[in-house]
């Protein structure tokens, strides 16, 4: 795992999203960026690559085409305090 997206599951929060019919067919990273507009797409791509995102309980690549009814589980790392 890369240092910038390391996921400490003890301090992380899991968010769950459901893909509706109108969002079906979008790339996984694009769908996530619509659910999490405060995060950059490149950040979300790193999270996907590092295993922080599951689709229906399985790891998928950022280019995965979502389907209606897919359940996305996103393990969002805790914020890093500013020094």
RAGIJO-V483688 format. One record per residue. N is the residue number from 0. RES is the residue in one letter. SS is DSSP state (hx for helix, st for strand, lp for the rest). OMEGA is omega in radians with two decimals (none if undefined). Layout:
n: <N,N>
res: <RES,RES>
ss: <SS,SS>
omega: <OMEGA,OMEGA>
This chain:
n: <0,1,2,3,4,5,6,7,8,9,10,11,12,13,14,15,16,17,18,19,20,21,22,23,24,25,26,27,28,29,30,31,32,33,34,35,36,37,38,39,40,41,42,43,44,45,46,47,48,49,50,51,52,53,54,55,56,57,58,59,60,61,62,63,64,65,66,67,68,69,70,71,72,73,74,75,76,77,78,79,80,81,82>
res: <X,X,X,X,X,X,X,X,X,X,X,X,X,X,X,X,X,X,X,X,X,X,X,X,X,X,X,X,X,X,X,X,X,X,X,X,X,X,X,X,X,X,X,X,X,X,X,X,X,X,X,X,X,X,X,X,X,X,X,X,X,X,X,X,X,X,X,X,X,X,X,X,X,X,X,X,X,X,X,X,X,X,X>
ss: <lp,lp,hx,hx,hx,lp,lp,lp,lp,lp,lp,lp,st,st,st,st,st,st,lp,lp,hx,hx,hx,lp,lp,lp,st,hx,hx,hx,hx,hx,hx,hx,hx,lp,lp,lp,lp,lp,hx,hx,hx,hx,hx,hx,hx,hx,hx,lp,lp,lp,st,st,st,lp,lp,st,st,lp,lp,lp,lp,lp,st,lp,lp,lp,lp,lp,st,st,st,st,st,st,lp,lp,lp,lp,lp,lp,lp>
omega: <3.11,-3.13,-3.05,-3.10,-3.12,-3.09,3.04,-3.04,3.14,-3.10,-3.09,3.07,3.11,3.07,3.13,3.12,3.10,3.14,3.09,-3.12,-3.07,3.09,-3.13,3.11,3.10,3.02,3.14,-3.11,3.11,3.11,3.13,3.14,3.06,3.09,-3.06,-3.06,3.13,3.11,3.10,3.13,3.13,3.06,-3.14,3.08,3.08,3.10,3.09,-3.11,-3.11,3.07,-3.12,-3.13,3.06,3.03,-3.09,3.09,-3.12,3.04,3.07,3.09,-3.11,-3.12,3.12,3.10,-3.10,3.11,3.09,-3.14,3.08,3.07,3.13,3.06,-3.07,3.07,-3.07,-3.14,3.08,3.12,3.09,-3.12,3.08,-3.13,none>
